[in-house]
Amino acid sequence: MRKVIVLFVISLAISCGKKAKKANGKLNVVTTTTMITDLVKNIGGDKLDVKGLMGAGVDPHLYKASEGDVSKLFNADVVIYNGLHLEGKLEEVFEKMEHQNKKTIVASNAIDKNNLISSELFASNYDPHIWFDLSNWTKITSYVASKLAEIDAKNADFYKKNAKIYLDKLSALNKQVENKINELPEEKRILVTAHDAFNYFGRQHKFNVVGLQGLSTATEAGVQDVQKLAKFIIENEVKAIFVESSVPKRTIEALQEAVKSKGQEVVIGGTLYSDALGSAGTEEGTYIGMYKANVSTIVNALK
């Protein structure tokens, strides 16, 4: 029944949504995840009217489009999303948009397939959490800016200028987090989290990353998963484990209890931002602020 309703709303949005740009001349851009929303706002500035579908703490793996979301998507001039099945429950809508020749920018298209982390456990066969490798995010920044410049040629120089400013900030961020991470010896770089969102982070910063759930939070962790990871924590003398802002903390609390039941202790080192940024208006509500906060939380807990 839900599928029928969504398809009806799509059809209605298509028939009603063929309208010109707003009177203010700004492109109407709809984005999915909070990371992409923040990026597009940095590039687009006051030339774009950006609407993000997902807010702080929202899990994109499980996100379902409301009727209002579908209308926003089909009434947009441009839709920008992550891809690689991160927004898995929106795939049907994206496919319909392709057939209607809606302008879309898929962030993951910026990354060469050879630089993606493969996984047979995910629908796309690739880990979709590409934003946690800063080199990926720099490529995505340049790619999104170039695509916006093609779509909105009169503001092309504006987008490219803003992208350059943002790329300089990402370069500074990279140096800052590397200095912080270097406080932590490589043998202590074991990152245990609620789900496998940090593999790109681990590859860049030389962490052994272990998630209790798989790449998608749609996969529940079982008792055997908890016991197996508890054993790993004890054997490797892991000092801290981490909850995630977009994933219920009960699984990590169960893991902590499993370690305790074996006569050992492990602390919950804090909350990491994984599939969503922090609250709007805070430093963690930006990509750069989120990345800094994560690194500080990880290093301070594991040192």
Buried (B, 14 or more C-beta within 10 A) or exposed (E): EEEEEBBEBBEBBBEEBEEEEEEEEBBBBBBBBBBBBBBBBBBBBEBBBBBBBBEBBBBBBBBEBEBEBBBBBBBBBBBBBBBBBBBBBBBBBBEBBEEEEBBBBBBBBBBEEEBBBEBEEBBBEBBBBBBBBBBBBBBBBBBBBBBBBEBBEEBBEBBBEBBEEBBEBBEEBBEBBEEBBEEBEEEBBBBBBBBBBBBBBBBBBEBBBBBBBBBBBBBEBEEEBBBBBBEBBBEBEBBBBBBBBBBEBEBBEBBBEBBEEEEBEBEBBBBBBBBBBBBBEEEBBBBBBBBBBBBEBBBBBBE
